Amino acid sequence: MVAETLYREQQLGVNEIAQRLRISKVTLYKYLRHRGVIIHA
């Protein structure tokens, strides 16, 4: 849920979120899609 919150707040970029949580960008995107979050282009 931390990843989703950080992404929705748009304070950090995807790279920064992934680094902070020690996950890959691919994993982050998969998780966000699983949660039903709309991915911004």
NORBEL-V431974 format. One record per helix or strand of 2 or more residues. SS is the DSSP state (hx for helix, st for strand). FROM is the first residue (numbers start at 1). TO is the last residue. Records with the same first field share a line. If there is no record, write none. Layout:
SS->FROM-TO, FROM-TO
This chain:
hx->2-9, 14-21, 25-34
